[in-house]
């Protein structure tokens, strides 16, 4: 059996592929920052929770608080990402809407997410190797 057949690894690989494609789009935006009338592009966000549910066949484990000292479920906590944020757009005199600072922030965030997925992948492979008695 290879890691390609394990649902968790499929989901992590999908996320890494998405992040790779997003980094390509961001680099195109930066490369065209001086092109007149160029509008920046980005990939549509993917609901990786849905992808994970499809990959694992819908077997989702949900934590249950059995003690009042337990942390609440993530579903009960307000997600700060759900707050409405003002989208600011700045159009340069040449008609170009690429803001390099925004693109660099997106590129940095994408790199950090990719590094996180790589680390998680390595840790999970290490746990499987340990479980098989092959060490790390």
C-alpha positions, 0 to 999 in steps of 0.5 A: 500500500502506498500513501497515495491510497490514504485519504489524508494524504490525498487531501494534503496532496490536493491542498499542495497542488492548489497552493502550487497553482495559486503561487503561479497565478500570484507570480503572473500578477507580479510579473504583469505589475507594469502591464497597462490595464492588467487586472490581478487574478487569484484562484477561487477558494476550495472548500477543503472540508468538503474535499476531505469528506469526499476523500474519506467517504464522509467519515468525519470525527467530531469532538464531544465535550464531556466535561465543562473544562473541555474546549468548545467545538470549533463550530461554536467559536466565531471564526474571525475569517468570517468577519466582513473585511473591506476590500481595497483596490488601488488602480495605478495611473496606467490602469493596472490594478496590481498592488505589489504589497498585496501580492507579496502578502498572498505569496508569503501566506501561500508559501507558509501554507505549503510549508505547513502541508509539507511538514504535516505530510512528513510527520504523518509518514514518520508516524506510519513508519514508526507504527510499522517498526521502521523508525524514522 
